Amino acid sequence: MADDAVQREVSRGQVTRGLDDGLSKAFELALTPVILSGLGWLLDARLEVTPLFTLVFFFVGVIGTSISLWARYCASMDAEQQIAAAARATRPPRRRATALVPPEGTA
């Protein structure tokens, strides 16, 4: 009974951590280009030019954030693969199932 409660708490913690990670990545993906394009808009207004810096900063924000998220995703997947490989290495080998062959003369 106690093991079930512990397992539920661990599961709940993993779900909460996953939601936290997803929400922080969503905010990062949404706010970084907005903040950078706002800075570009201020620079455009100060220099009295077309929305050149607004667009450049926006795309730099989108591309930079995407590359950052992709790199972190690849790093986390590599870590998960290493954990899985270590678990496979410590697990005892599986026994192969033998085919059930009826004794001779009973078939």
C-alpha positions in Angstrom: 0.0 0.0 0.0 2.8 2.4 0.9 4.6 1.6 -2.4 1.5 2.6 -4.3 1.3 6.0 -2.6 5.0 6.6 -3.3 4.6 5.6 -6.9 1.6 8.0 -7.3 3.7 10.9 -5.8 6.6 10.1 -8.1 4.2 10.0 -11.1 2.6 13.3 -10.0 6.0 14.9 -9.6 7.0 13.8 -13.1 3.7 15.2 -14.6 4.1 18.5 -12.8 7.8 18.8 -13.9 6.7 18.1 -17.5 4.1 20.8 -17.4 6.5 23.2 -15.9 9.1 22.5 -18.6 6.5 22.8 -21.3 5.1 26.0 -20.0 8.6 27.6 -19.6 9.5 26.5 -23.2 6.3 28.0 -24.5 6.9 31.3 -22.9 10.5 31.3 -24.1 9.4 30.6 -27.6 6.7 33.3 -27.6 8.3 36.1 -25.6 11.9 36.1 -26.9 10.9 37.1 -30.5 8.4 39.7 -29.1 11.0 41.3 -26.8 13.6 41.4 -29.5 11.2 42.8 -32.1 10.2 45.4 -29.6 13.8 46.4 -29.2 14.1 46.4 -33.0 11.1 48.7 -33.2 12.6 51.1 -30.7 15.8 51.1 -32.7 13.9 51.7 -35.9 12.0 54.6 -34.4 15.2 56.1 -33.0 17.0 55.8 -36.4 13.9 56.7 -38.4 14.3 53.7 -40.8 11.9 51.2 -42.2 11.0 48.3 -39.9 14.2 46.6 -40.8 15.5 46.1 -37.3 12.1 44.9 -36.1 12.0 42.2 -38.7 15.7 41.2 -38.3 15.4 41.0 -34.5 12.2 39.1 -34.7 13.7 36.4 -37.0 16.9 36.3 -34.9 14.7 35.6 -31.9 12.7 32.9 -33.6 15.7 31.1 -35.1 17.8 31.5 -31.9 15.1 30.2 -29.7 14.3 27.3 -32.0 18.0 26.3 -32.1 18.2 26.5 -28.3 15.2 24.4 -27.8 16.4 21.8 -30.3 19.8 21.6 -28.7 18.3 21.1 -25.3 15.9 18.5 -26.6 18.8 16.5 -28.2 20.8 16.7 -25.0 17.9 15.4 -22.9 17.3 12.6 -25.4 21.0 11.6 -25.2 20.8 11.6 -21.4 17.7 9.4 -21.6 19.4 7.0 -24.0 22.4 6.7 -21.7 20.1 6.0 -18.7 18.3 3.3 -20.7 21.6 1.8 -21.9 22.8 1.6 -18.3 19.6 0.0 -17.2 19.9 -2.6 -20.0 23.5 -3.3 -19.0 22.6 -4.1 -15.4 19.5 -6.1 -16.2 19.9 -9.9 -16.2 19.6 -11.4 -19.7 16.2 -12.7 -20.7 15.7 -16.4 -21.0 14.5 -17.4 -24.4 11.1 -19.1 -24.4 11.4 -22.6 -25.6 8.7 -24.0 -28.0 6.4 -26.4 -26.4 6.9 -29.6 -28.3 4.5 -32.5 -27.4 6.2 -35.7 -26.3 6.7 -38.2 -29.1 3.8 -40.5 -29.8 1.1 -38.2 -28.2 0.3 -36.1 -31.3 
